[in-house]
Amino acid sequence: MFDPDQLLRPHLRELVPYSSARDEYSGKEGVFLDANENSLGSAIDNRYQRYPDPYQRELKEKIGVIKKTDPAHIFLGNGSDEPIDLLYSAFCEPGVDNVIITPPTYGMYEVSAAIHNIEVRKVNLTRDFQLRPENVLSTANDHTKIIWLCSPNNPTGNLLDQADLLRVVAGFDGLVIVDEAYIDFADQKSMICNLSRYANLVVLQTFSKAWGMAGLRLGVAYASIDVISILNKIKAPYNLSYATQQIALEALSNTEYVKQMTADIIRLRGWLETELRSLEMVQHVYPSDANFLLVRFDDAQGVFDNLIKEKVIVRNRSKVALCEGGLRITVGSKEENEQLITALKKMTS
C-alpha cells in the first residue's frame, strides 16, 4: 500500500504549518479584527479588502461537480507550476533523490528539478512519441521519488497510450504525475477516473488552455486526500487571490461555451493540418490531441526566422530531443491560421 508519508521528506513530517487568520475563523460574517487588513476599505474595490479563502472551498466545490470529484482530492495553485514546485519540495531530498522524465516533454519538470538540486533521469519516448514503460521502470532506483508524464504530450501533441501510463503507475512505488494540460482537446477520458485505484497517482490540469484563462494562472492537481493534505500543509497561506477565485467561479458557469470553443479549436486544427500538409516545405505534420501541431520543416530555423519577419510567432522546438526540424504551432483563430498559411506560401513564391 502506497503511503505518501513514507515518501515525504523527513523534516516535513513534524512540520507545523502556518496558521492564517482564515484558518482560525472561516466564516463570512462578523467584525474582522484578526488579520491586520485595512478596515477602511480598498484603493480599488472593497471586495479586495479581505484575505481570500486559503483553501478555495467554494471554487473546489464547483470544480468537483464538473469533474465528478470530491473536493478533498483537489489542490488549486498558481498555474500548474505551483503544484510541480510543491511536489519537489515535499517529496524530493536535494542532492539525494532523483526523478524521471520522458523527453521530449514539458521543460518545467527539469527546470524545477534543477532549482531543487534534484537529479533528472531521462528515458526518451519512441520515435512515435510513446512511452517505453519497462525502460522507465527499470531506470528507477530507491531514490527515485517522482515520474513525470505528459499526456497529451508537449511539445508533440499526442496522447500517451493509457495502458502504458497505468503500467508505470502500477509498477512504481513513488509518485507518478500525469500532466493533462491539454486533455480537453483529446478524445480520451482523464486519468482522474483512476485516482481511487492508485494512491500514488497525481493528475495535473489547468485553466490556461481549453478554458482560455492563461493570464489568470490557475492550475489544478487531483490526488489522494493524503497527498492533497501534504500540498496544503506546505503551500503559501493565500496562494490564490480573491480575484482569481471569483473570476474562475464565474467561468465555471460557462461550461457549454468552453465545450463549443474546444470543438471549434479541434475543427480549426483539422483545417490547419490539411493546409500544412499541402506545403512542399513541410516534411511531416504529427498527429495532435492538443491545441497545437508539431510540424517538421525542411529548414525549420529559416521558416521560423521568416515568420518572425511576418509577425507570425511560433515556437522552434528543433533542438528538443526527437523533434529535429520541428516547429510547434498553436491553433489560432480562422484569421490567424490563414495569416500563417499565407506567410508560409509567400516563402516559396
SERO-4910 file (N, C-alpha, C, O; in steps of 0.05 Angstrom, whole numbers):
BEGIN
 pado doro    nc1    nc2    nc3   cac1   cac2   cac3    cc1    cc2    cc3    oc1    oc2    oc3
  Met    A     17    -24      0      0      0      0     18     25      0     35     28     17
  Phe    A     13     43    -20     28     67    -22     22     86      2     -2     91      7
  Asp    A     42     96     15     39    115     37     55    140     32     80    139     35
  Pro    A     43    162     24     58    186     18     74    197     41     95    210     37
  Asp    A     66    191     66     82    200     89    109    186     90    128    198    100
  Gln    A    111    162     80    137    149     78    155    161     56    179    159     58
  Leu    A    142    172     36    157    185     14    164    214     22    184    225     11
  Leu    A    150    226     40    154    253     48    181    258     59    192    241     73
  Arg    A    193    281     54    219    288     65    217    288     95    199    300    106
  Pro    A    235    275    109    233    270    138    228    295    155    211    295    173
  His    A    241    317    148    238    341    164    210    354    162    203    371    178
  Leu    A    195    346    141    168    357    138    147    341    153    124    351    156
  Arg    A    154    318    163    133    302    176    124    315    202    100    312    209
  Glu    A    141    329    215    133    342    240    128    372    236    125    387    256
  Leu    A    128    381    211    124    410    206     97    419    216     76    407    210
  Val    A     96    440    231     71    453    239     66    476    219     81    496    219
  Pro    A     46    473    201     42    493    181     34    520    192     23    522    214
  Tyr    A     39    541    177     30    568    185      0    568    187    -15    558    170
  Ser    A    -10    580    209    -39    582    213    -47    611    208    -40    629    223
  Ser    A    -62    615    186    -71    642    179    -96    649    194   -109    632    206
  Ala    A   -103    674    193   -128    683    206   -152    669    196   -171    664    211
  Arg    A   -152    662    170   -175    648    158   -175    618    164   -195    605    159
  Asp    A   -153    608    175   -154    581    185   -169    579    212   -183    560    218
  Glu    A   -166    600    228   -177    601    254   -207    608    254   -222    600    272
  Tyr    A   -215    624    234   -243    630    231   -250    632    201   -240    650    188
  Ser    A   -266    614    191   -271    613    162   -299    625    155   -307    624    132
  Gly    A   -313    636    175   -339    647    170   -338    672    153   -316    684    150
  Lys    A   -360    680    141   -361    704    124   -374    728    138   -372    750    128
  Glu    A   -386    724    161   -399    745    176   -384    752    201   -372    734    214
  Gly    A   -383    777    208   -371    785    233   -355    811    231   -352    821    209
  Val    A   -344    820    253   -326    843    253   -298    832    253   -289    820    272
  Phe    A   -285    835    230   -259    822    226   -236    840    235   -228    859    221
  Leu    A   -226    834    259   -203    849    270   -180    831    276   -165    835    295
  Asp    A   -178    809    260   -158    788    266   -135    787    247   -115    774    253
  Ala    A   -136    799    223   -116    794    203   -100    819    194    -85    819    175
  Asn    A   -103    841    209    -89    866    204    -94    876    175    -76    887    163
  Glu    A   -118    872    165   -125    883    139   -132    912    142   -133    922    165
  Asn    A   -137    926    120   -145    954    121   -175    955    126   -191    949    108
  Ser    A   -183    963    150   -212    962    158   -228    983    144   -253    983    145
  Leu    A   -215   1003    131   -230   1025    119   -237   1019     90   -252   1034     77
  Gly    A   -226    998     79   -233    991     51   -209    986     34   -187    978     44
  Ser    A   -212    991      8   -191    985    -12   -187   1009    -31   -206   1024    -35
  Ala    A   -163   1012    -41   -158   1033    -60   -172   1029    -87   -175   1047   -103
  Ile    A   -181   1004    -92   -193    997   -118   -222    989   -114   -240   1001   -125
  Asp    A   -226    968    -99   -253    956    -96   -253    942    -69   -235    926    -63
  Asn    A   -274    947    -54   -275    936    -26   -277    905    -25   -274    894     -4
  Arg    A   -282    893    -48   -282    863    -49   -254    853    -43   -251    830    -35
  Tyr    A   -234    869    -48   -206    861    -45   -195    869    -17   -171    866    -12
  Gln    A   -212    878      0   -203    888     26   -193    865     44   -174    869     59
  Arg    A   -206    842     41   -200    819     59   -183    798     45   -183    796     21
  Tyr    A   -169    783     62   -154    760     51   -174    739     39   -196    736     49
  Pro    A   -165    725     19   -183    705      6   -183    679     22   -167    675     40
  Asp    A   -202    662     16   -203    635     28   -178    620     21   -172    616     -3
  Pro    A   -161    613     41   -136    600     35   -139    572     22   -119    562     10
  Tyr    A   -162    560     24   -166    533     13   -187    533    -10   -194    511    -19
  Gln    A   -195    556    -18   -212    559    -42   -236    540    -42   -242    527    -62
  Arg    A   -250    538    -19   -270    518    -15   -293    519    -36   -301    499    -48
  Glu    A   -303    544    -40   -325    547    -59   -317    539    -87   -332    526   -102
  Leu    A   -293    547    -96   -283    541   -122   -279    511   -126   -286    500   -146
  Lys    A   -268    498   -105   -264    469   -107   -290    454   -108   -292    434   -122
  Glu    A   -310    463    -94   -337    451    -95   -347    451   -124   -358    431   -133
  Lys    A   -345    474   -137   -355    476   -164   -339    460   -184   -350    447   -202
  Ile    A   -313    459   -181   -296    443   -198   -303    413   -193   -304    397   -212
  Gly    A   -307    406   -168   -313    378   -161   -339    369   -175   -340    346   -183
  Val    A   -358    386   -177   -384    379   -190   -378    374   -220   -388    354   -231
  Ile    A   -363    391   -232   -358    389   -261   -341    364   -267   -346    350   -287
  Lys    A   -321    359   -250   -303    337   -254   -312    311   -241   -299    290   -243
  Lys    A   -335    312   -227   -345    289   -213   -324    278   -193   -319    254   -192
  Thr    A   -313    296   -178   -291    290   -160   -296    303   -133   -305    326   -131
  Asp    A   -291    289   -111   -293    300    -84   -273    323    -82   -250    320    -88
  Pro    A   -282    347    -72   -264    370    -69   -240    364    -52   -219    377    -54
  Ala    A   -242    344    -34   -219    337    -18   -196    326    -34   -173    324    -24
  His    A   -201    318    -59   -180    308    -77   -168    329    -95   -154    323   -114
  Ile    A   -175    355    -89   -167    377   -107   -148    396    -93   -154    405    -71
  Phe    A   -127    403   -107   -109    425    -98   -108    446   -120   -106    439   -144
  Leu    A   -111    471   -113   -110    493   -133    -85    509   -128    -78    516   -106
  Gly    A    -72    516   -150    -47    530   -148    -44    552   -169    -61    555   -186
  Asn    A    -23    568   -166    -16    590   -184     -5    577   -209     20    575   -212
  Gly    A    -22    570   -228    -14    555   -251     -7    526   -243     -7    520   -219
  Ser    A     -1    509   -262      9    482   -256     37    483   -244     46    464   -231
  Asp    A     51    506   -248     78    508   -238     79    506   -208     99    496   -197
  Glu    A     59    516   -194     59    514   -165     58    486   -154     75    478   -138
  Pro    A     38    469   -163     39    442   -153     64    427   -162     74    409   -147
  Ile    A     75    432   -186    100    420   -194    122    426   -174    137    409   -165
  Asp    A    125    452   -167    145    460   -148    141    448   -120    160    440   -107
  Leu    A    116    447   -111    109    437    -85    115    407    -83    123    397    -62
  Leu    A    110    393   -105    115    364   -105    145    358   -101    152    339    -87
  Tyr    A    162    375   -113    190    372   -109    197    379    -79    212    364    -66
  Ser    A    185    401    -69    191    409    -42    183    388    -22    197    384     -2
  Ala    A    161    374    -27    151    355     -7    165    329     -8    170    317     13
  Phe    A    172    319    -32    180    291    -34    208    286    -43    218    263    -42
  Cys    A    223    306    -51    250    302    -62    271    315    -45    271    340    -41
  Glu    A    290    299    -35    312    310    -18    334    320    -37    345    305    -53
  Pro    A    340    346    -35    361    357    -53    388    343    -50    397    336    -29
  Gly    A    400    338    -73    426    325    -74    425    295    -68    446    282    -68
  Val    A    402    284    -63    399    256    -56    380    241    -76    388    221    -88
  Asp    A    356    252    -79    336    238    -95    337    245   -124    351    263   -132
  Asn    A    322    230   -140    321    235   -169    292    232   -179    275    221   -165
  Val    A    287    242   -203    261    239   -216    267    230   -244    289    232   -254
  Ile    A    246    220   -257    248    211   -285    229    227   -302    206    232   -296
  Ile    A    240    236   -325    224    250   -346    227    234   -372    246    219   -375
  Thr    A    209    239   -391    209    224   -416    210    244   -440    189    250   -451
  Pro    A    233    254   -447    236    273   -469    226    260   -495    229    236   -500
  Pro    A    215    278   -513    210    306   -509    186    311   -491    166    297   -494
  Thr    A    188    330   -473    166    335   -454    167    363   -445    185    379   -452
  Tyr    A    148    371   -428    146    398   -417    172    405   -401    180    390   -383
  Gly    A    184    427   -408    210    434   -397    211    441   -368    232    441   -356
  Met    A    188    448   -356    188    458   -329    194    436   -309    204    442   -287
  Tyr    A    190    410   -316    197    388   -297    227    389   -292    236    385   -269
  Glu    A    242    393   -313    272    393   -310    282    418   -297    300    418   -281
  Val    A    269    441   -304    278    467   -292    273    466   -262    290    474   -246
  Ser    A    249    457   -254    243    455   -225    262    436   -210    270    442   -188
  Ala    A    269    414   -224    288    396   -212    315    409   -207    327    406   -186
  Ala    A    324    425   -227    349    439   -224    348    459   -201    367    462   -186
  Ile    A    326    473   -198    323    493   -177    325    479   -149    336    490   -130
  His    A    314    455   -148    314    440   -122    338    422   -119    340    407    -99
  Asn    A    356    423   -138    380    406   -138    373    376   -137    383    361   -120
  Ile    A    356    368   -155    347    340   -158    357    329   -184    354    341   -205
  Glu    A    369    305   -183    378    292   -207    354    285   -225    334    276   -216
  Val    A    358    289   -251    338    282   -271    348    259   -288    369    261   -300
  Arg    A    333    237   -289    339    214   -306    320    215   -330    296    219   -327
  Lys    A    331    211   -353    316    214   -378    312    188   -392    332    173   -397
  Val    A    288    182   -400    281    158   -416    265    169   -440    241    174   -438
  Asn    A    279    172   -463    265    183   -486    241    167   -495    240    142   -492
  Leu    A    221    181   -505    199    168   -518    208    154   -543    231    158   -552
  Thr    A    191    137   -555    197    125   -580    196    145   -603    188    168   -598
  Arg    A    203    138   -627    201    156   -650    172    164   -655    166    184   -668
  Asp    A    153    148   -646    124    154   -648    115    169   -623     91    173   -620
  Phe    A    133    178   -607    128    193   -583    110    178   -563     91    189   -552
  Gln    A    116    152   -559    102    136   -540    121    127   -518    146    127   -521
  Leu    A    110    119   -495    126    111   -472    139     84   -477    130     67   -493
  Arg    A    162     80   -463    174     54   -460    171     46   -431    190     51   -415
  Pro    A    148     35   -423    143     31   -394    164     16   -379    172     23   -357
  Glu    A    173     -6   -392    194    -23   -378    220     -7   -374    233    -10   -354
  Asn    A    227      8   -395    251     24   -392    249     45   -371    268     50   -355
  Val    A    225     58   -369    220     78   -348    223     65   -320    237     75   -303
  Leu    A    210     42   -317    211     29   -291    238     19   -283    246     20   -260
  Ser    A    253      9   -303    280     -2   -297    300     20   -291    321     15   -280
  Thr    A    294     45   -299    311     68   -294    309     78   -266    327     91   -255
  Ala    A    287     71   -253    282     80   -225    299     64   -206    306     41   -210
  Asn    A    307     77   -184    321     63   -162    308     72   -135    287     84   -135
  Asp    A    321     65   -113    310     71    -87    307    100    -81    292    108    -63
  His    A    321    117    -96    320    146    -92    302    160   -113    301    185   -114
  Thr    A    289    145   -130    271    157   -149    244    162   -136    230    144   -127
  Lys    A    236    188   -134    212    195   -119    189    201   -138    165    197   -130
  Ile    A    194    212   -162    173    221   -179    179    213   -208    202    214   -217
  Ile    A    158    204   -223    160    201   -252    140    220   -264    116    221   -257
  Trp    A    151    237   -282    134    258   -295    126    248   -323    143    241   -339
  Leu    A    100    248   -328     89    240   -354     70    261   -364     54    272   -348
  Cys    A     70    268   -389     54    289   -400     36    278   -423     47    268   -443
  Ser    A     10    279   -419     -8    267   -439    -35    282   -439    -50    282   -419
  Pro    A    -42    294   -462    -27    297   -487      0    311   -482      3    329   -465
  Asn    A     20    301   -497     47    310   -491     54    337   -504     44    343   -526
  Asn    A     70    352   -490     80    377   -500    111    374   -503    124    369   -483
  Pro    A    122    377   -527    112    392   -550    101    375   -573     97    386   -594
  Thr    A     96    350   -569     89    333   -592     59    332   -598     51    327   -620
  Gly    A     43    337   -577     14    339   -581     -2    314   -579    -27    315   -577
  Asn    A     11    291   -577     -3    265   -578     -9    255   -550      5    261   -531
  Leu    A    -30    239   -547    -35    224   -523    -15    202   -520     -7    189   -539
  Leu    A     -7    197   -495      8    173   -489    -12    150   -485    -33    154   -474
  Asp    A     -4    126   -494    -22    103   -491    -30     99   -461    -12     97   -444
  Gln    A    -56     99   -455    -64     98   -428    -57     72   -413    -51     72   -389
  Ala    A    -56     50   -428    -47     25   -416    -18     27   -407    -10     16   -386
  Asp    A     -2     41   -423     26     45   -415     29     63   -390     45     58   -373
  Leu    A     12     84   -390     12    101   -366      5     85   -341     19     88   -321
  Leu    A    -15     69   -343    -24     53   -319     -3     32   -312      0     26   -288
  Arg    A     12     22   -331     33      3   -326     55     16   -309     66      4   -291
  Val    A     61     41   -315     81     56   -299     70     62   -271     84     58   -251
  Val    A     45     71   -270     33     77   -244     33     52   -226     41     53   -202
  Ala    A     24     30   -237     22      5   -221     49     -7   -214     51    -20   -193
  Gly    A     69     -1   -230     95    -14   -225    115      3   -209    138     -6   -205
  Phe    A    107     26   -200    125     45   -187    116     50   -158     92     54   -153
  Asp    A    135     51   -139    128     55   -111    126     85   -104    115     92    -83
  Gly    A    136    102   -121    135    131   -116    111    144   -129     92    130   -136
  Leu    A    112    170   -132     91    185   -145     94    185   -175    116    189   -186
  Val    A     71    182   -189     71    185   -218     52    209   -224     29    208   -217
  Ile    A     64    229   -236     48    253   -243     41    252   -272     59    251   -289
  Val    A     15    253   -278      6    254   -306     -5    282   -311    -25    290   -300
  Asp    A     10    297   -328      2    325   -334    -17    325   -358     -9    318   -380
  Glu    A    -42    333   -352    -63    333   -373    -71    361   -380    -95    367   -383
  Ala    A    -52    379   -384    -59    407   -391    -77    409   -415    -93    427   -418
  Tyr    A    -73    390   -434    -88    392   -460   -109    371   -463   -119    366   -485
  Ile    A   -118    358   -441   -136    335   -443   -163    343   -455   -176    325   -467
  Asp    A   -171    368   -452   -198    376   -463   -199    374   -493   -221    374   -504
  Phe    A   -176    374   -506   -176    373   -536   -173    344   -546   -172    339   -570
  Ala    A   -172    325   -527   -168    297   -535   -193    280   -532   -210    286   -515
  Asp    A   -195    260   -548   -218    242   -547   -211    218   -528   -210    195   -537
  Gln    A   -206    224   -503   -200    204   -484   -207    214   -456   -204    238   -450
  Lys    A   -216    196   -438   -222    203   -411   -197    211   -396   -175    202   -401
  Ser    A   -201    229   -377   -179    237   -359   -170    214   -341   -186    196   -335
  Met    A   -145    215   -333   -135    195   -314   -146    200   -286   -141    184   -268
  Ile    A   -161    221   -282   -174    226   -256   -191    202   -248   -193    196   -224
  Cys    A   -203    188   -267   -220    165   -261   -205    142   -248   -217    123   -237
  Asn    A   -178    143   -248   -162    122   -236   -151    129   -208   -136    113   -196
  Leu    A   -158    153   -198   -147    161   -172   -155    142   -149   -139    137   -131
  Ser    A   -179    131   -150   -188    113   -129   -173     87   -129   -172     73   -108
  Arg    A   -162     79   -152   -147     54   -154   -118     57   -147   -105     38   -138
  Tyr    A   -107     81   -151    -78     84   -148    -72    109   -130    -75    132   -139
  Ala    A    -63    103   -106    -58    125    -87    -33    141    -94    -30    163    -84
  Asn    A    -16    130   -112      8    144   -120      5    161   -145     24    171   -156
  Leu    A    -20    163   -155    -25    178   -180    -33    207   -173    -49    212   -155
  Val    A    -20    226   -187    -28    254   -186    -33    263   -215    -18    258   -233
  Val    A    -56    277   -219    -63    287   -245    -63    317   -245    -77    329   -228
  Leu    A    -49    330   -263    -48    359   -265    -65    368   -288    -65    356   -310
  Gln    A    -81    388   -284    -96    401   -305    -93    432   -302    -81    441   -283
  Thr    A   -105    447   -321   -101    476   -320   -125    490   -332   -141    478   -347
  Phe    A   -128    515   -325   -148    532   -337   -136    550   -359   -150    567   -370
  Ser    A   -111    545   -366    -97    561   -386   -104    554   -414   -100    571   -432
  Lys    A   -113    530   -420   -116    521   -447   -145    522   -457   -153    542   -467
  Ala    A   -160    501   -453   -188    500   -463   -205    522   -450   -223    533   -464
  Trp    A   -199    529   -425   -215    550   -412   -207    578   -420   -221    597   -414
  Gly    A   -184    580   -434   -176    607   -444   -169    627   -423   -174    651   -426
  Met    A   -157    618   -400   -151    637   -379   -122    635   -370   -116    633   -347
  Ala    A   -104    635   -390    -76    633   -384    -66    656   -366    -49    652   -349
  Gly    A    -77    679   -371    -69    702   -355    -78    701   -326    -69    717   -309
  Leu    A    -97    684   -320   -108    682   -293    -89    665   -275    -89    670   -251
  Arg    A    -73    647   -286    -55    630   -272    -69    612   -252    -68    617   -227
  Leu    A    -83    592   -262    -98    574   -244    -93    545   -253   -102    537   -275
  Gly    A    -79    530   -237    -74    502   -243    -87    485   -222    -93    494   -200
  Val    A    -91    459   -229   -105    440   -211    -89    415   -209    -79    404   -229
  Ala    A    -87    405   -185    -76    378   -180    -97    361   -167   -110    369   -148
  Tyr    A   -102    337   -179   -121    318   -168   -104    295   -157    -87    284   -170
  Ala    A   -109    287   -132    -93    266   -119   -108    254    -96   -130    263    -89
  Ser    A    -96    235    -83   -107    224    -58   -110    246    -37    -95    266    -38
  Ile    A   -127    241    -18   -131    261      4   -105    265     19    -99    287     27
  Asp    A    -89    244     22    -64    246     37    -44    264     23    -31    280     35
  Val    A    -42    261     -4    -24    278    -19    -33    307    -19    -17    325    -16
  Ile    A    -59    311    -23    -70    338    -23    -65    351      4    -58    375      5
  Ser    A    -68    336     26    -63    347     53    -34    357     56    -29    377     68
  Ile    A    -15    342     44     13    349     45     17    375     29     32    393     39
  Leu    A      6    377      6      9    402    -10     -3    426      4      9    447      4
  Asn    A    -26    422     17    -38    444     32    -21    452     56    -20    475     64
  Lys    A     -7    433     67     10    437     91     34    455     84     42    471    101
  Ile    A     45    453     60     69    468     54     65    491     35     84    506     29
  Lys    A     41    495     25     36    517      6     37    544     21     35    545     45
  Ala    A     39    566      5     37    593     17      8    596     28    -11    585     16
  Pro    A      4    612     49    -22    613     62    -44    622     43    -65    609     42
  Tyr    A    -40    643     28    -61    653      9    -50    651    -19    -43    672    -31
  Asn    A    -48    627    -30    -34    624    -55    -51    631    -79    -40    635   -101
  Leu    A    -78    634    -76    -95    643    -98   -110    668    -90   -123    668    -69
  Ser    A   -108    689   -105   -120    714    -98   -151    712    -99   -162    694   -111
  Tyr    A   -164    731    -86   -193    733    -87   -202    737   -116   -222    724   -124
  Ala    A   -188    754   -131   -196    759   -159   -195    733   -175   -214    728   -190
  Thr    A   -174    718   -172   -172    693   -187   -195    674   -180   -207    662   -198
  Gln    A   -201    672   -154   -222    654   -146   -249    663   -157   -265    646   -167
  Gln    A   -255    688   -156   -281    698   -165   -284    696   -196   -305    689   -205
  Ile    A   -263    703   -210   -264    701   -240   -267    671   -248   -283    665   -266
  Ala    A   -253    654   -235   -255    625   -241   -284    615   -235   -294    599   -250
  Leu    A   -295    623   -213   -323    615   -206   -342    624   -228   -360    609   -236
  Glu    A   -338    648   -238   -355    659   -260   -351    642   -285   -371    636   -299
  Ala    A   -326    635   -291   -321    620   -315   -333    592   -314   -342    582   -334
  Leu    A   -334    580   -290   -345    553   -287   -375    552   -293   -386    530   -295
  Ser    A   -387    575   -295   -416    575   -302   -419    575   -333   -442    573   -343
  Asn    A   -397    575   -347   -398    577   -377   -387    551   -390   -373    552   -410
  Thr    A   -393    528   -378   -382    503   -388   -390    497   -417   -374    487   -432
  Glu    A   -415    504   -424   -424    499   -452   -408    516   -472   -401    506   -494
  Tyr    A   -402    541   -464   -386    558   -482   -358    546   -485   -347    547   -507
  Val    A   -346    536   -463   -320    524   -465   -320    500   -483   -301    495   -499
  Lys    A   -341    483   -480   -343    460   -498   -345    468   -527   -333    455   -544
  Gln    A   -359    490   -533   -362    499   -561   -335    509   -571   -327    504   -593
  Met    A   -321    525   -554   -295    535   -561   -275    512   -567   -260    513   -587
  Thr    A   -276    492   -550   -259    469   -554   -264    455   -580   -246    447   -595
  Ala    A   -290    451   -586   -298    438   -612   -289    455   -635   -280    444   -656
  Asp    A   -291    482   -633   -282    499   -654   -252    497   -659   -242    497   -681
  Ile    A   -237    496   -637   -208    493   -639   -200    467   -653   -182    466   -669
  Ile    A   -214    445   -646   -208    419   -658   -214    421   -688   -199    410   -704
  Arg    A   -236    434   -695   -243    437   -724   -221    454   -738   -213    447   -760
  Leu    A   -213    476   -726   -192    493   -737   -166    478   -739   -150    482   -758
  Arg    A   -161    461   -720   -136    444   -721   -136    426   -745   -116    423   -759
  Gly    A   -159    414   -752   -161    397   -775   -156    413   -801   -142    403   -819
  Trp    A   -167    437   -803   -163    453   -827   -133    461   -829   -121    459   -851
  Leu    A   -121    469   -807    -93    477   -807    -75    453   -815    -56    457   -830
  Glu    A    -81    430   -804    -65    406   -810    -66    400   -840    -45    394   -852
  Thr    A    -90    402   -852    -93    397   -881    -77    417   -897    -63    409   -916
  Glu    A    -78    442   -890    -64    463   -905    -34    459   -903    -19    463   -922
  Leu    A    -24    453   -879      5    449   -875     15    425   -891     37    427   -902
  Arg    A      0    404   -891      8    380   -906     12    386   -936     26    371   -950
  Ser    A     -2    406   -946     -1    411   -975     23    428   -983     28    432  -1007
  Leu    A     39    437   -963     62    454   -969     87    437   -974     92    419   -958
  Glu    A    102    443   -995    126    427  -1002    147    430   -980    163    411   -976
  Met    A    148    452   -967    169    456   -946    164    439   -921    182    436   -904
  Val    A    140    428   -919    133    412   -895    140    383   -900    130    371   -919
  Gln    A    156    372   -883    162    343   -884    142    326   -871    134    304   -881
  His    A    132    335   -848    113    318   -833     97    335   -813    108    353   -800
  Val    A     71    330   -811     54    342   -791     46    319   -772     33    300   -780
  Tyr    A     54    321   -747     49    300   -728     20    301   -718      9    322   -715
  Pro    A      8    278   -714    -20    277   -704    -21    291   -677     -3    289   -661
  Ser    A    -43    305   -672    -46    320   -648    -72    315   -633    -93    313   -646
  Asp    A    -70    313   -607    -93    312   -589    -94    337   -572   -107    337   -550
  Ala    A    -81    358   -581    -79    383   -565    -88    407   -582   -100    403   -603
  Asn    A    -82    431   -573    -90    455   -588    -66    466   -603    -64    490   -608
  Phe    A    -48    448   -611    -25    456   -627    -16    433   -644    -24    410   -641
  Leu    A      2    439   -663     13    419   -681     43    421   -681     55    443   -681
  Leu    A     56    398   -680     85    397   -684     90    391   -713     80    370   -724
  Val    A    105    408   -727    108    406   -756    138    406   -762    153    424   -754
  Arg    A    147    386   -778    175    384   -786    178    397   -813    165    389   -832
  Phe    A    197    416   -814    202    431   -839    229    424   -850    247    414   -836
  Asp    A    233    429   -876    259    425   -889    280    443   -875    303    434   -870
  Asp    A    273    468   -870    291    487   -858    276    502   -836    266    524   -839
  Ala    A    274    489   -813    257    499   -791    267    527   -782    251    545   -777
  Gln    A    293    530   -779    304    556   -770    297    578   -789    290    600   -782
  Gly    A    301    572   -815    295    592   -836    265    599   -836    259    623   -838
  Val    A    248    579   -834    219    585   -833    213    601   -808    197    620   -809
  Phe    A    224    594   -785    219    608   -760    227    637   -763    212    655   -756
  Asp    A    251    642   -774    261    670   -777    243    686   -796    237    709   -791
  Asn    A    235    674   -818    218    688   -837    190    693   -826    178    714   -831
  Leu    A    180    675   -810    154    680   -797    155    703   -777    137    719   -775
  Ile    A    178    705   -763    182    728   -745    180    754   -761    167    773   -751
  Lys    A    192    755   -784    191    779   -801    163    786   -809    156    809   -812
  Glu    A    146    766   -811    118    770   -819    100    774   -794     76    775   -796
  Lys    A    113    776   -771     99    780   -745     80    756   -739     60    760   -726
  Val    A     89    732   -748     75    708   -741     94    692   -723    115    683   -731
  Ile    A     86    688   -698    104    677   -678     97    648   -671     75    643   -662
  Val    A    115    630   -677    112    602   -669    135    594   -651    152    611   -644
  Arg    A    136    569   -643    157    560   -624    176    541   -638    167    521   -649
  Asn    A    202    547   -638    222    530   -651    230    508   -631    242    514   -610
  Arg    A    223    483   -637    229    460   -620    251    443   -632    254    419   -624
  Ser    A    266    453   -651    285    437   -667    307    425   -649    317    403   -656
  Lys    A    314    437   -627    336    428   -611    326    409   -588    342    400   -572
  Val    A    300    404   -587    289    386   -567    292    357   -577    289    352   -601
  Ala    A    297    339   -559    301    311   -566    279    300   -583    255    304   -576
  Leu    A    286    287   -606    267    274   -624    250    294   -640    232    285   -655
  Cys    A    254    320   -637    238    340   -651    254    356   -671    247    378   -677
  Glu    A    275    344   -682    293    357   -701    276    368   -724    260    354   -736
  Gly    A    281    394   -731    267    406   -753    238    414   -746    222    420   -764
  Gly    A    231    413   -721    203    417   -713    197    445   -703    211    456   -687
  Leu    A    175    455   -713    163    480   -702    136    473   -689    120    458   -701
  Arg    A    132    483   -666    106    479   -652     88    502   -658     95    525   -652
  Ile    A     65    496   -670     47    517   -679     20    515   -665      6    495   -668
  Thr    A     14    536   -649    -12    537   -636    -34    541   -656    -31    556   -675
  Val    A    -57    527   -653    -80    531   -670    -92    558   -663   -100    563   -640
  Gly    A    -92    576   -682   -103    603   -678   -132    606   -686   -145    586   -692
  Ser    A   -141    630   -688   -167    635   -699   -167    630   -729   -145    626   -740
  Lys    A   -189    630   -742   -190    626   -771   -172    646   -785   -157    639   -803
  Glu    A   -174    671   -777   -158    692   -790   -128    688   -784   -112    692   -802
  Glu    A   -121    681   -760    -93    677   -753    -82    653   -768    -59    654   -777
  Asn    A    -97    632   -770    -87    608   -785    -83    615   -815    -64    606   -827
  Glu    A   -101    630   -826    -99    639   -854    -74    656   -858    -61    655   -878
  Gln    A    -69    674   -838    -46    691   -840    -20    674   -839     -1    681   -853
  Leu    A    -20    654   -823      4    636   -821      8    622   -848     31    622   -858
  Ile    A    -13    610   -859    -10    596   -885     -2    615   -907     15    607   -924
  Thr    A    -13    639   -907     -5    659   -927     25    666   -925     39    668   -945
  Ala    A     34    669   -900     62    675   -896     80    652   -905    102    657   -916
  Leu    A     72    627   -900     88    604   -909     89    602   -939    110    597   -951
  Lys    A     66    606   -952     65    605   -981     82    627   -994     93    623  -1015
  Lys    A     83    650   -980     99    672   -990    128    665   -992    143    676  -1009
  Met    A    137    647   -975    166    640   -974    174    623   -999    197    622  -1006
  Thr    A    154    610  -1012    160    593  -1034    153    606  -1061    157    594  -1082
  Ser    A    142    630  -1060    133    643  -1085    156    659  -1098    152    671  -1119
***
